[in-house]
């Protein structure tokens, strides 16, 4: 094969790979599973706060009267976004009583996109950037 032809084939292969990766990244960052036209509030106890890549996750145990409690899982902003905004892993601890604002999952499961929370004991508000917006620094008490 001639050198120009090899160059063209290599370039075409590179563009194909780049297009495939862009499609995968676009699908990964879709918010379609969340109903962003609604904001719900739940009250419960933090089970876990995971500041891990690529997204943060908050797990909350929500009591349901005489029935078994529900476990709610909420996806938050990326670790990099949260860190740049001043949110630290120590902001939320297992056992904290919280009121959480979220965009619920469209399919009705117990979960959603984390928007913000209020720590009941201190009244501290932490904005986690749900809805695709930038997370803000926790408000001072």
ABEGO torsion letter per residue (X at the ends): XBAAAAAAAAAAAAAAAAAAAAAAAAAAABAAABBAABBBBBBBBBABBBBBOABBBBBBBBBBEABBBBBBBBBBBBAAAAAAAGBBAAABBBGBBBBBBBBBBAAGBBEEBBABBBBAAAGBBBBAGBGGBBBBBBBBX
